[in-house]
Structure formats: structure tokens, C-alpha cells
Amino acid sequence: MDDQPNLREFLNEVSNFTEEAAPAATRSGPASLGAIGGVVEIAGSGSQIRMDAAALTALQSHSDPSVAMSGQVGSQVKMVVGNAWLIANVRTLRASESGELIAHVDFLGEGTKDAAGKLSNFRRGVTRYPIPGSEVLPVTTADLHAIFAASDEPHIEIGTVYPTDDIRGALYVDPMLSKHFAILGSTGTGKSTSVALILHRISQLSPEGHIVMIDPHGEYSAAFKGCGELFNVDNLQLPYWLLNFEEHCEVLLTTDGAERERDADILAKCLLAARTKGKAAETLGKVTVDSPVPYLLSDLNAIIVNEMGKLDRAGDSIPFQRLKTKLDELKADPRYTFMFSGMLVSDSMASFVSKLFRLPANGKPISIVDVSGVPSEITSVVVSVLARMVFDYAIWSRTEAQRPLLLVCEEAHRYVPKDENADGQAVRKILERIAKEGRKYGVSLGLITQRPSDLAEGVLSQCGTIVSMRLNNDRDQACVRAAMPEGARGFLDAIPALRNRECIVCGEGVAIPIRVRFDDLEPEKRPASSDPSFARLWRETGDEAGIIQRTIKRWRGHGR
């Protein structure tokens, strides 16, 4: 009997403890999160809010990582406007004289607020703004799920949205490709692997797609063995007669100024005569100097010699002699066999277009064109021909069933430099034209570069989606800041602080600007671009003589 009161007291103590613990538990729940500040000033794109430093510090230990981050630079906060939640991104944070925190925020969009206070139907843009004095609240993981939830539009998932562990970052394929995209990042930030990841996901979504990738370093052949066709100087077989007149000039002319203009006039006359002489020209009505009609190099050579023979004075023959000498050099140099071989005179244009543009794709939608073995003097010409073929095919196939093409250009600053007087103007012109007009004809452009500040401004500004990894250079950061929309400015401040394989994505391809940690890619799908380990490799020795002999043999034989 004596035990009974003790048992009753124990049960009372347990019930009291439960009642005291319950409010603490609900306090940490998302429904009971209190305000962390208020709106101070409202402007069109962004505003100022004040926040309580003690409230932010208390949130940092919250079990929800989104709540714990809320209010800090690069995170999101929310406000109530009528029956809608307004989401804003924190750009800057400073302490005021009164001890409160003042933050600049950029509005991202708004969603419907239901009876339980949940966020749904999130959309970019703002229709109603809050008034000064409105409460500012932290954003929960449930809110971020509603904000970043991918719609039913075709999309690819590339990674996890920061700061969460499970919210997937999605790129919408149609808006991203139809309005071009750029992937930027300093060397060593995981750019090549991220490019491979995006292209792998696109090819999985569209196994019958049509993607042409210009690979200047031979990195991507290893990544796309299973889902792409690989082309290099050994199997590209790019016929010389596909070059237009401007590209012929870049290959054959060696002079500048007035002399170059004279040489160009002579080349135009002789080239047109050689194209007209070919068998294919007989079936066509009108042949121009730019028409991709097969002709014999021997015919061009003979026409140059014949024209030179008609001259009265020996001094006038110097331009003809220059052209003839350059033509003989190209025919004799084994490095140019992939383009200037006498075997390439047959009309192979249909088969070349078919294999290069993956028409049909047969489950391998990507063509990787490795131009690392192409002589550096004509690399820009080769890229120019490939890019122009993509654009010209799109123009001349408008009356047919549409087959949109994606051209991905690695090291884009080499081909579209800021300097308008640099060599290789043919490739610059065609890539600028694709950037400006490609969307009308179903041609998408993907630019990949580590130096956006060296890229022509007009081209980067045409990219509707920008994926920016870490950029260490101030000029590059300023260039990206100028190209990105106003609402993403808060995210841009994080660019120098991004970790490897992390990026900021903004523009047409995402619902709102996001910071994403890229997924890990399977080793067999990664490009051959990993950095060597000096510490490990410098401990290895053996077979140095064999390495040198084999290297010299490949060196002298240009890879053969």
C-alpha cells in the first residue's frame, strides 16, 4: 500500500514533463517558426529588410538545414502578401547603428499560401509587393521543395540544391537549348566533368538527339564511348571543297593589306572556274564561289598556272605563284591529309552530314569532334566549317521535318575572342550568327569557357542560361555579373566561394536562380581531364628509355 502514492507521484511527474516538453518540440516545428525581422524599404527588383541578430543566431542550431541557413547571405527568406508567399534571396548583410542587421534582398517569385500556411504553385516574378513593416520569416525545406519542384516539362536533374540534402536541381531542356547556354568556370573546378554530366543526362533523355561537340583537347572521347561517335584527324575525312570562299582565303592566303585583297580576287576567279568545271556543277543551275560543290585540286592548280601564263609581265605573276606554292604545300604535308587528300574529291556530302549530325542517331546522339590533332594554323578553319555546316543545314532543311541541332563549343574564347582583329574571323562570324539567329532555325549553341572576359560580349549576352562554377579572376566575375539577370545578383556574390563541382545556374533553364552541387559521374563517363598527382607520379620510375622512344615515334609521325 505504501508503494501506491510513490507510483502516483511518479506518473504525475512524467505527465508534467511531457506537457513541458511538448511546446519546445512544436517550437522547432515549421508551423511555429516566428518572424526574424521586417521589411524596411521596397524597390522594384530588390528591397531592404531588418533582421534580429539573436533570432538568426538561435536558428543556426535548428534541425532543418534550410531554416538554419535562412537569413544568411545566399539563402532565402519569405514574406506574406495577401494570400501569397513572396520569396526573396539575401544578397548582403550588415549591422546597423542600433545593433539590428540590415539586408539587401532580391525578389525571386511568389507562391500560393493555403489555409495551413503551406507554399504551393510557385512561379517566377512578382505581382504584389509587401509594404514596409511586413514580417520576414525563415524558409523551410518544405518551402524549398515547393519552390524547386520540377514541373512536367522535359527536364534533367544535375545535382542537389544548396543547402539541402535531398532537393534535386533541374534544368528544363527546351528553354535551355532554344535560347543557348554557357558553362563557365576556372581551370580545376570540375568544369569538364560537369559538361559531360549535363550532356550524358540530355542524351539519356533524348537518345535520338543531334549533338555536335568541338573538343580541342581530346578530353571527351573517353566520356562518350558508349553514347557517341568519335571523330579525329584519322576518320573525320573533311572534304576541302566544303570550305566557302572566306575559309579558302584563311587557308591559302599568306599576305596582308592590299596584297591580300589582290590575292583574294585572283583566288575567287580561279576557285569559281574550278567549281564550275566539276561534274556536279553541270546538274546545278548556278554555282558560286561559296557553293559546296566538289572540285579537283589539280584543276585549281592548272587554272592558276593557266591564268599566270596569260600575263605579259613576269612581275605580275607573283600572287599566282604564292597561291600555287601554298596549294602544293597543303597537298604534300601529311598533317593536312584529313582535309586536302586527293581521295576526298567524290561527292560525300550526304554521308558526311549524316554521320556528323547523327541522322539517324541510332542511340548515339553525340558526335565528338576531336580537333587536338589538327594543325594549329587551320584549327579555327576546321571549327568554322563544322559550325557553318550545322547552321547551313538548319537553314536549307526548313521545308523538311525539323531536326534541331546542338553545337557545343569547348574553349569558346579561342574561337569567339573579344579582339575583333584576331585571326580566324570566319569562325567568329559564324558562331556570332548562330548566337543571334540560331534559335529561329532550330540550332542551339553551348559555350564552355574558363575565361568569359576574353569572350565576345555579344555572344555571352545571347546565352539565355548561364551555369557558372567558381571564377577566380575579378574580370571574369564582372563579365558574368553583367550577363546575368538582376534577380540573380545575390547568387553571383557566391561565385568566388563555390566549391569544386558546385555552380550557380540562372536564366531560362531554371525556374529561379539556384546553387547546385553536381552529382558524381561514373568513372567510365568522365572526360580524361583529371589533374596529375605530382607527389605520387614523381615517386614512380622505370622504363624511361622506352617511354622516350615511343613518344618520339608518335611525335614524328603526328600520332600515327
Disulfide bonds with the S-S distance in Angstrom:
none
